Amino acid sequence: MYKIFDNAQLPLDNNPVEQSIRPTTLVRKNSLFATSKNGAKTNAMIYTIIQTGSVKYFV
């Protein structure tokens, strides 16, 4: 736990990591309210396509 004090270059928080997994968490929460298995699968595919596009083309 105290390794951050040994190396001053280590960040004090993991906010970039938390922000990178946020879309996955939102998809998981939104999939809870799907009314059918096909709806949940379609939702997951759409979110995957959007996230892939945002990572490859917009960043």
N, C-alpha and C positions, 0 to 999 in steps of 0.2 A: 504494500500500500504506500510505502514511503519512497518508492523508486522515483516518483515525480520530483522529489527534492534533490535526488542525486544527479539528475539530468535536466538542465534548465530548458532544453529544447522540446521536451514532452509537453503536449497540451494539458491543461488542467481539466478539460471536459471532453466528452466524446460526442459533442453536438453534430459534427459532420456525419458520423456513423448513424446517429439516430435519425437525422434528416434523410439519409439514403435509404433506410428501411421503412420510412413512413408510408410510401405508396403501397407496399406490401401489406402493412397493417390495415390501411384503409380498405383495400380489396377484401381482406379477411372479414372485416367488420361488415362491409356492405353485402358480402355473400351470405351472411346469416339470414338476410331477409328475402332471399330468392324463394319464389313459390314453387319451383320445380328443379330437378337436377339439370335439365337442359338449360334452364334460365341461368343457373349458377355457372355452368360450363361456358355459356356464351358470354356472361359477364367477365369471367376470368380471361377468356380469349381477347375480348375487347380491351380490358385493362393491360394485358400483356403487350398487345400491339401498340397501344398508346405509350406505355412506359419504354418499350424498345425504341420507338421513334424518337422519344424525347432524349434518350441517352445517346443515340447514334447521331442524330441530326441537329438537335437544338442546343447541345451543350458544347 
